[in-house]
Amino acid sequence: MRTSKPLLAAAALALLAASGLKLRLDTVPRQKVPGSSAIYLPAGKFLKAATFGFGSLLADVLFVWAIQYYGDPRIPDKFLRFEHIFSVIAELDPRWIDPYEVAALIALYDARDVGLALKMFELGAAKNPNMWIFPFQAGHYAQLYLKDYALAKSYYRQAMDLPGAPAIARRLFANAAFQTMDLRTAWESWSEIHEAAEDPQIRKIASNHLYRIKAAVDLDRLRHALEKYRGRYGRWPSALDRLAAAGFLEAIPTDFDGRDYVYDPATGEVRTAVIPWKR
């Protein structure tokens, strides 16, 4: 159980002094540039050994200090030792979730460094390999802020099968697979979600995604066949079934709901009969 009793806090501060944690003043006076003094922390494993079982308490102290330090906009170059400071906190109290999440937020909104934020989630995942929250949030950051669906897919893949992972992790993985045009994985994932769904709304969402995936595959095949037909005959076919008659396709596909695709013989354009996300 975590504690922050004043007496124990005083003990932790004494341990800090005893273990060699100190402030060294730089040549620039501290009163002129806040935070200009550098804090030197030994590696977390050494510092933890010096706390004699009060590692969690020392993590409290350092975390509060870090929030104040990184919350002061007047401090220059304050992110130079960012990873080290939060790695020390993680070593002292590895299962404490808040520091990883707060560090990621600071990295994102203050440092404007999404990569640094992802490192904080990866640190949390390394210290807590059975916690789904860290790869899940990393996937969210990669998707939302980097628009890197391949990276997001990798993170969601890690998260979705971990104990307690929410069902949405699998759906986000399936969506990321579609965005990276890994259509086979997307189809398999959404099919599993569709079959397992007890909520009609989730089943409908899965159905819409399956419609989009099938349409993407079918329309690509149809357009490729149309180009081959035009290359041979110098014109677009009068109807899609001419593609099968000419041997360019074995059969003309229909959409996920069994409807024909809409074809314009004047332009060669082929599309779905409905807007996929408004079925």
N, C-alpha and C positions, 0 to 999 in steps of 0.2 A: 504493500500500500504506500502510495506516494505521500510525503509530508512536507510541510514548510514551517514547522514550529520555530519560533525565534531562537530558542536555545540551540536547536540543531543547526540552524542557519549560521549561528555564531561559530559553532564547531566546524562547520564546513569552511568558513572563511579562514579560520585558524589553520585548517589543513592546507588551504591554498597557499598561505604564507610559508608553511613548513615545507611544501613540496616545490618551492622555487618559483611559483607564479608571481610575476611582478610587472610593474609598469616602468618603462624606461622613457624618460623625456627626450624628445628630439631637439634639434637645434631651434626649431620654430616654437616659440612660447605657446603653451597650451591655451592660455587665456585669449590668445589672438586667433588661433585656429582650433576650434573644438575637435577633439579626437585626434590631434596631431601626435599624441604619444601612442606608441605601438604596444600591443599586448602580446606577450610571448607565452604560448601555451605548450607544454610538453605533449607528446603523443597521448591520445586518450587512454591507451592501455596502461601507460606508466602513471598517469594522473589518477586513474581508477584505483590502482593498487595503493596509492598514497591516501585514499579516502577512508580506508578501513571499514568498508561496508556502507559508506554514505555517498556512493556514486550518484544515486538518484537525486539526492539533495543538492549536490554540487551541480548537477545538470540543471536544476531549477535556477540556481544562482546565475550560471552562465547564460541560460536562455533569456532570463529577464534582462541581463546586461546586453545581450545581443540585440534584443528588440529595441532597446533604447539607443544603442549605438547605430544600428542601421536605419533607425527612424529619424536620425538627425541629418537633414539635408546639407548642413554646413561642412560636414566632414569629407575631405577629399580622399580619393583612392581607397575608400572604405571596403571595397569588394576584393582587395588583393588577397586577403586571407579568409575569405568567406567560406570556402569549402572546408578548410582546416578547422575553423571554429565550430561549424556544425557537425563535422565528423567527430570532434571531441565530445560534443553533447550526445551524439548517437552512441559513442562507445560507453559513455557513463550510464546511459539509460536507453538501451537500444529499442525497447518496446514502447517507448513514449511516442505516440503518433504526432502530437502537436508540432514539435520542432521541425519535422520534415515538411509538413504542410505549410507552416508559416515561412520557413526558409524558401520554399518554392514560390510562394506569393511575393516575398521580398525580391527574389530574383526576377520574377516576371514583371512586376509593376514598378520597382525602383531601379533595379539594374537593367531592365529591358533586355533580359537575356533568357530566352526560352530554353536554350541548351543547358544553362546553369540550373534552371528550375527542374528540368528532367533529371539532372544528376542528383538532385535532392530526393526525388522519388526513387531513383535507382539505389541510392544509399539506403533508404527505408526498406526497399525490397530485399536488398542484400542482407540487412540485419534481421528482416522478418519475412523469410521466404514463403511462409504460409498465409500471409496477409494479402488479400486481393486488392485492397484499397490503393496501394502504391502503383502497381502497373496499370490499374484502371484509370487513376488520375493522370498518369503519364500519357496514356492513350488519348485522354480528353485534351490535354495540352497540345500534343502533337497534331491532333486533328483540327482543333479550333484555332490555334495560334500559328502553327507552321504549315497547315494544309498539307501535311505529309501523311497521306493515308496508308502508305506502306509501313511507315514507322508506327502509326497508330494501330494498324492491324497486328503488328508484332506484340505491342503492349497488351492489347485486348486479348490476344491469344493466351498470353501468360495469365491474365486475370480471370478469364471466364471459368476455368475449371478448378480454381482454388476454393477452399472451404468458405461457404457463406457468400460467394460472389452473386450479385444480383443478376436476374435474368437478362437485364438490358445489356450486360457485358457481351453476351453471345450475339445479340442483335447488332450491337455496334461493331463487333468483329465482322459479321456478315456484310454489313453496309460498307465497311472499309475494304473488304475483299472486292465488292462490286466496283467501288471507286477506283481501285487499282486494276480493274478489268481481269481480275482472277475470277472469272465467271463460274468455273466449275466449283470452286470452294464456296462462292457466294450461293450458288444453287443448292449445294449440299447442306449448307448451314441453314438457309431459310427454309428448306424442306423439313429439316429436323425441328425447327422452331414451329413450323406450321402444323406438323403432326402432333407435337407435344402440347400445343397451346390449349388450355382450358378456357381462357378468356376469349370471347368472340372478337374483341377489338384487336388483341394480339394476333389472332388467326387472320384477321382482315389485313393487318399491316404486313404479315408474312406473305399473304396472297398477292398483295400489291407489288411487293419486291420480286416475287417469283414471276409475276407478269412482266415486269421491266427486264428481268434477266433473260427470259425466253424471247422477248421482243428484240433485245439487243443482239442475241445470237441469230434469230430468224432474219431480221432485217439486214444484217451483214451478209448472210448467205444469199438472200434475194438480190441485194444490190450487186454483189459480185457476179451472180448469174445474169442479171440484166446487162451488165457491162460486156460480158462475154457474148450474149445474144446480139447486142448492138454491133460489136466488133465483127461478128460473122455476117450479119444481114444488113448492116448499115442503118438500122432503125430500131426503135423500141418495139417490143412485142405488143400486140393489140390487147392481150390479157396475160395475167401471170401464169395461167395454165399452159401457155405456149412454151414457157421455160421447161416444163416437164416433157412436153411433146417433142421439143428439140433436143432433149437429153441433157440439159444443163442441171436439172434437179430430178431426183427420183420422185418426189412429190412436193406439192406446194404446201408449206406449213401454215397453220392457223395459230392465232394467239392463245394465251393461257386459258381463255374462256371459250375457245373453240370458234371464235369469229375470224373471218377473212381479214387480211391486211388490205388497206386501201391503196389502190394503185392508179396513177395517172399516166395513161399511155402517151400523152402528148409531151410530157417532160421526163418520164421514166422515174418519177418520184414514187416512193413507197413508204407508208407510215402505218402506225397503229390506228385502229378504228376509234379509240378513245384516248384521252390523256391518261397515262398510266397511274398517276397519283390521284386521279379523280374518278376512279372506277367505282 
